[in-house]
Amino acid sequence: MRYIISISLASLLTFTVAQADVPRVVTDLPPIGSLVAQVMGDLGTPVVLLDAGADAHAFQLRPSQAAELAAAQAIIWVGPEMSPWLDRAMNGLNASAVDLRLLAVPGMIHRTYADDHAEDEHAAHNHAEETGALETGALETGAAELVHDDHAAEGHEDHDHADGDIDPHAWLDPANASLWLGAIATTLADLDPANAAIYAANAAMAQDELAVLDTEIATLLAPAQTTPLVVFHNAYGYFAAHYGLTIAGAISDGDAASPGAAHLRNLQTKLADSVACVFPESNHDPKLLEILEQNPGLRLSGALDPEGSTLQNGPELYGDLLRALAQTIADCAAS
C-alpha cells in the first residue's frame, strides 16, 4: 500500500508539473544559462544565445535566435554592460517579457575597473619592492599604463574600460552567483506560481552545492595567493578579490582588443626578472603571448575561459567554469 501511494503521488506531481505554464527563458551567456538551468531543474531548459566559442562582447544574433528572444517570457542576463548586442536586440522585440538584469539585483557585490587598476598598481608596486628586479616605477603606474596600446586606432575604442565603469564579469564571484540564484527563483515563481516551491527548492540546493564548491576552491587556491598573475584582459577582478589572488597586470584593457607586438615587447621589458604566471584566454590567439616566454620568470600557463565558451551548456557549466579557472591558476602557481 505504501508503494502504491508513493507511485500515485509521483504521478500527481508529474502531472502538475506537466500542466504548469513553465516560462520560456532566454539568457545571454553560458554561466547565466547554467544558473537558470539549476533553478529550472527538470521543468525546462533556458535558451543560451551566445554560441560556443563566440566572443561575448561582439556577438551578433542569428534570425533563429532573434525569434527565440521575441518569444521569451523572461530574459535573464548580466546587463548591457556585458552584452550590448542583446540590449540592442531587445528594443522593440517583446515589451511584455520580464527583464531581469543581474547586475541590478540588490545586494550584489559590484566592482569597477578603478578597483582592478588600483589593486594591480598595489600588487605591482609591492612585487617590485620585494624582488628589487624591476626598474623603479616600471609597474607603479598600474594596469592602466601596462595595457595601453594603439589598439583604439584599430577600431576597438568602444571596448576600452574607463575606471568608473562597472566591471560586468560579476558571475566570477560565487557570492554574486548565490544571490542571483535566489533572484532567478523569485522571477520564475512570479511567472509560474504553480511551480514556485520547485524553483525555491532548486535554488536552495544549488546555493548549498555552490557553498561547498566555494570552500573547495578556496583551499585549492590558497597556495596561489602569493603568485602574481598576468591575465589577458581585465575580467578576473571578482574572482581574484574573492579568493585573495593578485592580478599583476592585464595584456589588454579592452574586451575585444588585441595587444600589438610593440606593447607586448614593452610589457616583457617591464616584467623582466619578475616571477609571475601569464594566462592566455579562450577565443584569443595564444601566439600573441609567446614573446613573454622569453622572460625566464614568466610562466605561460593554460588558457582561462571566464565565460565558459568552451564548456558544455547545462546546469553543471557554472561549477565547471569555476573549477577550471581555479585548477589552471593553481597548477601554474605550483609549477
C-alpha positions as CSV (number, residue, x, y, z in Angstrom):
1,M,0.0,0.0,0.0
2,R,2.8,2.4,0.9
3,Y,4.4,1.7,-2.5
4,I,1.1,2.4,-4.4
5,I,0.6,5.7,-2.5
6,S,4.2,6.8,-3.5
7,I,3.6,6.0,-7.1
8,S,0.3,7.9,-7.1
9,L,1.9,11.0,-5.5
10,A,4.8,10.9,-8.0
11,S,2.3,10.6,-10.9
12,L,0.3,13.6,-9.5
13,L,3.4,15.7,-9.2
14,T,4.5,14.8,-12.7
15,F,1.0,15.7,-14.0
16,T,1.0,19.0,-12.1
17,V,4.4,20.0,-13.5
18,A,3.5,19.0,-17.0
19,Q,0.3,21.1,-16.8
20,A,2.1,24.2,-15.4
21,D,2.9,27.1,-17.7
22,V,6.7,26.9,-17.4
23,P,8.1,30.2,-18.8
24,R,10.3,30.4,-21.9
25,V,13.6,31.8,-20.7
26,V,16.4,33.3,-22.7
27,T,19.8,34.1,-21.3
28,D,22.9,35.8,-22.7
29,L,25.9,33.9,-21.5
30,P,26.7,30.2,-20.7
31,P,27.3,30.8,-17.0
32,I,24.0,32.7,-16.7
33,G,22.2,29.9,-18.6
34,S,23.8,27.4,-16.2
35,L,22.5,29.3,-13.1
36,V,19.0,29.5,-14.7
37,A,19.1,25.8,-15.6
38,Q,19.9,24.9,-12.0
39,V,16.8,26.8,-10.8
40,M,14.5,25.4,-13.5
41,G,15.7,21.8,-13.0
42,D,13.5,19.3,-14.8
43,L,10.8,21.9,-15.6
44,G,12.6,23.4,-18.6
45,T,15.8,24.5,-20.3
46,P,16.8,28.1,-20.9
47,V,18.0,29.3,-24.3
48,V,21.6,30.5,-24.2
49,L,22.2,32.9,-27.0
50,L,26.0,33.0,-27.0
51,D,27.3,30.3,-29.3
52,A,30.1,28.1,-28.2
53,G,33.4,29.8,-28.9
54,A,31.8,33.2,-29.6
55,D,33.0,36.5,-28.2
56,A,30.5,37.7,-25.6
57,H,31.4,41.3,-26.2
58,A,30.9,41.4,-30.0
59,F,28.2,38.8,-30.8
60,Q,25.5,39.1,-33.5
61,L,22.2,37.2,-33.3
62,R,21.1,34.8,-36.0
63,P,17.5,35.2,-37.1
64,S,16.5,32.0,-35.3
65,Q,18.0,33.4,-32.1
66,A,16.1,36.7,-32.6
67,A,12.9,34.6,-32.9
68,E,13.7,32.9,-29.6
69,L,14.2,36.3,-28.0
70,A,10.9,37.6,-29.3
71,A,9.1,34.6,-27.9
72,A,10.7,34.8,-24.5
73,Q,8.6,35.4,-21.4
74,A,11.7,36.1,-19.3
75,I,15.1,37.5,-20.4
76,I,17.7,36.9,-17.7
77,W,21.1,38.4,-18.5
78,V,24.0,40.2,-17.0
79,G,23.1,43.6,-18.4
80,P,24.1,45.9,-21.2
81,E,27.5,46.5,-19.6
82,M,28.4,42.9,-20.6
83,S,26.1,42.2,-23.6
84,P,25.4,45.4,-25.5
85,W,24.3,43.3,-28.5
86,L,21.4,41.9,-26.5
87,D,20.4,45.4,-25.3
88,R,20.1,46.5,-28.9
89,A,18.3,43.4,-30.0
90,M,15.7,43.6,-27.2
91,N,14.5,47.0,-28.3
92,G,11.0,46.6,-29.7
93,L,11.1,42.8,-29.7
94,N,8.9,41.8,-26.8
95,A,7.8,44.5,-24.4
96,S,5.9,42.0,-22.2
97,A,8.9,39.9,-21.4
98,V,10.3,40.1,-17.8
99,D,13.7,41.7,-18.0
100,L,16.0,40.5,-15.1
101,R,19.3,42.4,-15.3
102,L,21.5,40.6,-12.8
103,L,23.9,43.5,-12.3
104,A,21.0,45.4,-10.9
105,V,20.0,42.8,-8.3
106,P,20.0,44.5,-4.9
107,G,22.8,43.4,-2.5
108,M,25.2,42.1,-5.1
109,I,28.9,42.9,-5.0
110,H,29.9,45.4,-7.6
111,R,33.4,46.3,-8.8
112,T,34.7,49.0,-11.1
113,Y,37.7,48.9,-13.3
114,A,39.2,51.5,-11.0
115,D,39.2,48.8,-8.3
116,D,41.1,46.5,-10.6
117,H,43.6,49.2,-11.6
118,A,44.2,50.2,-8.0
119,E,44.8,46.6,-6.9
120,D,47.1,45.9,-9.9
121,E,49.1,49.0,-9.1
122,H,49.4,48.0,-5.4
123,A,50.4,44.4,-6.4
124,A,53.0,45.6,-8.9
125,H,54.5,48.1,-6.5
126,N,54.8,45.6,-3.7
127,H,56.2,42.9,-6.0
128,A,58.8,45.4,-7.4
129,E,59.9,46.2,-3.8
130,E,60.1,42.6,-2.8
131,T,62.2,41.4,-5.7
132,G,64.2,44.5,-6.5
133,A,64.4,43.2,-10.0
134,L,62.1,45.7,-11.8
135,E,63.0,49.1,-12.9
136,T,61.9,51.8,-10.5
137,G,58.4,52.8,-11.3
138,A,58.1,50.3,-14.1
139,L,54.9,48.8,-12.8
140,E,53.9,51.5,-10.3
141,T,51.6,53.2,-12.8
142,G,49.3,50.2,-12.6
143,A,47.4,48.2,-15.2
144,A,46.0,51.3,-16.9
145,E,49.5,52.1,-18.3
146,L,50.6,48.4,-18.7
147,V,47.8,47.6,-21.1
148,H,47.8,50.9,-23.0
149,D,48.4,50.4,-26.7
150,D,47.4,51.8,-30.0
151,H,44.6,49.3,-30.5
152,A,42.0,52.1,-30.2
153,A,43.1,53.2,-33.6
154,E,42.3,49.8,-34.9
155,G,38.6,50.2,-34.2
156,H,38.3,48.8,-30.7
157,E,37.8,52.0,-28.8
158,D,34.3,51.1,-27.8
159,H,35.6,48.2,-25.8
160,D,38.1,50.1,-23.7
161,H,37.3,50.4,-20.0
162,A,37.1,53.7,-18.1
163,D,38.0,53.4,-14.4
164,G,34.4,54.4,-13.3
165,D,32.8,51.7,-15.4
166,I,31.2,48.7,-13.7
167,D,33.2,45.5,-14.3
168,P,30.4,43.3,-15.6
169,H,32.2,39.9,-15.0
170,A,30.3,39.6,-11.7
171,W,29.4,35.9,-12.0
172,L,33.1,35.2,-11.2
173,D,32.3,36.0,-7.6
174,P,30.3,33.0,-6.3
175,A,28.7,35.2,-3.7
176,N,27.0,37.0,-6.5
177,A,26.0,33.8,-8.2
178,S,24.4,32.6,-5.0
179,L,22.4,35.8,-4.7
180,W,21.4,35.6,-8.3
181,L,20.1,32.0,-7.8
182,G,17.5,33.4,-5.4
183,A,16.6,36.3,-7.7
184,I,16.1,33.9,-10.6
185,A,13.9,31.7,-8.5
186,T,11.8,34.6,-7.5
187,T,11.4,35.8,-11.1
188,L,10.4,32.4,-12.3
189,A,8.0,31.9,-9.4
190,D,6.2,35.2,-10.3
191,L,5.7,34.0,-13.8
192,D,4.8,30.4,-12.8
193,P,3.3,30.4,-9.3
194,A,2.3,26.7,-9.6
195,N,5.9,25.7,-9.6
196,A,7.2,28.4,-7.1
197,A,8.1,25.8,-4.5
198,I,10.2,23.8,-7.0
199,Y,12.1,26.9,-8.1
200,A,12.8,27.8,-4.5
201,A,13.9,24.3,-3.6
202,N,16.2,24.1,-6.7
203,A,17.8,27.4,-5.9
204,A,18.4,26.5,-2.3
205,M,20.0,23.2,-3.3
206,A,22.2,25.0,-5.9
207,Q,23.3,27.5,-3.3
208,D,24.3,24.8,-0.9
209,E,26.3,23.0,-3.6
210,L,27.9,26.3,-4.5
211,A,29.0,26.9,-0.9
212,V,30.7,23.5,-0.8
213,L,32.4,24.2,-4.1
214,D,33.5,27.7,-2.9
215,T,35.2,26.1,0.1
216,E,37.0,23.6,-2.1
217,I,38.3,26.2,-4.5
218,A,39.4,28.5,-1.6
219,T,41.5,25.6,-0.3
220,L,42.9,24.8,-3.7
221,L,43.9,28.5,-4.4
222,A,45.3,29.3,-1.0
223,P,48.9,28.4,-2.1
224,A,48.5,30.6,-5.2
225,Q,47.8,33.8,-3.3
226,T,51.5,34.8,-3.3
227,T,51.9,34.3,-7.1
228,P,51.4,37.4,-9.3
229,L,49.1,36.7,-12.2
230,V,49.1,38.3,-15.6
231,V,45.8,37.8,-17.4
232,F,44.7,38.6,-21.0
233,H,42.2,41.2,-20.1
234,N,40.5,42.7,-17.1
235,A,37.9,40.1,-16.5
236,Y,39.1,38.5,-13.3
237,G,38.8,41.2,-10.6
238,Y,35.8,39.5,-8.9
239,F,37.4,36.1,-8.9
240,A,40.8,37.4,-7.6
241,A,39.2,39.5,-4.9
242,H,37.0,36.7,-3.7
243,Y,39.9,34.2,-3.4
244,G,42.7,36.6,-2.4
245,L,44.7,36.4,-5.6
246,T,47.0,39.0,-7.0
247,I,46.5,40.3,-10.6
248,A,49.8,42.0,-11.5
249,G,48.6,43.2,-14.9
250,A,46.5,42.6,-18.0
251,I,47.7,42.2,-21.5
252,S,44.7,44.1,-22.9
253,D,42.4,46.6,-21.2
254,G,39.7,46.2,-23.8
255,D,37.4,43.2,-24.2
256,A,37.8,42.9,-27.9
257,A,41.3,44.4,-28.3
258,S,44.3,42.5,-29.4
259,P,47.6,43.7,-28.0
260,G,50.2,44.9,-30.5
261,A,53.6,43.3,-30.7
262,A,55.2,46.6,-29.6
263,H,53.1,46.7,-26.5
264,L,54.0,43.0,-25.7
265,R,57.7,43.8,-26.0
266,N,57.2,46.8,-23.7
267,L,55.4,44.6,-21.2
268,Q,58.1,42.0,-21.5
269,T,60.7,44.6,-20.5
270,K,58.7,45.9,-17.6
271,L,58.2,42.4,-16.3
272,A,61.9,41.5,-16.7
273,D,63.2,39.1,-14.0
274,S,59.8,39.0,-12.2
275,V,58.1,35.8,-11.3
276,A,54.5,35.5,-12.5
277,C,52.0,33.3,-14.2
278,V,50.8,34.5,-17.6
279,F,47.5,33.2,-18.8
280,P,46.1,33.2,-22.4
281,E,42.4,33.3,-22.8
282,S,39.9,31.3,-24.8
283,N,38.8,33.0,-28.1
284,H,42.2,34.9,-28.3
285,D,45.3,33.8,-30.1
286,P,47.9,32.5,-27.6
287,K,50.7,33.2,-30.0
288,L,50.4,36.8,-29.1
289,L,51.9,35.9,-25.7
290,E,54.8,33.8,-26.8
291,I,57.1,36.8,-26.7
292,L,56.6,36.9,-22.9
293,E,58.0,33.3,-22.6
294,Q,61.5,34.8,-23.2
295,N,61.4,36.1,-19.6
296,P,62.6,33.1,-17.6
297,G,60.4,34.1,-14.6
298,L,57.2,34.3,-16.6
299,R,55.4,31.0,-16.9
300,L,52.9,30.8,-19.8
301,S,50.1,28.7,-18.5
302,G,46.9,27.1,-19.9
303,A,44.1,29.3,-21.2
304,L,41.4,30.7,-18.9
305,D,37.8,30.7,-20.0
306,P,35.9,33.2,-17.9
307,E,32.7,33.0,-19.9
308,G,32.5,29.2,-20.3
309,S,32.7,29.5,-24.0
310,T,34.4,26.1,-24.4
311,L,32.2,24.2,-22.0
312,Q,29.0,22.2,-22.5
313,N,25.9,24.3,-21.7
314,G,23.9,23.0,-18.8
315,P,23.5,23.2,-15.0
316,E,27.0,21.9,-14.4
317,L,28.7,24.5,-16.5
318,Y,29.0,27.2,-13.8
319,G,30.7,24.9,-11.3
320,D,32.9,23.5,-14.1
321,L,33.9,27.1,-15.1
322,L,35.0,28.0,-11.5
323,R,36.9,24.7,-11.1
324,A,38.7,25.1,-14.4
325,L,39.8,28.7,-13.6
326,A,41.0,27.6,-10.1
327,Q,42.8,24.5,-11.3
328,T,44.6,26.3,-14.1
329,I,45.8,29.0,-11.7
330,A,46.7,26.5,-9.0
331,D,48.7,24.4,-11.4
332,C,50.7,27.3,-12.7
333,A,51.4,28.6,-9.2
334,A,52.6,25.2,-8.1
335,S,55.0,24.7,-11.1
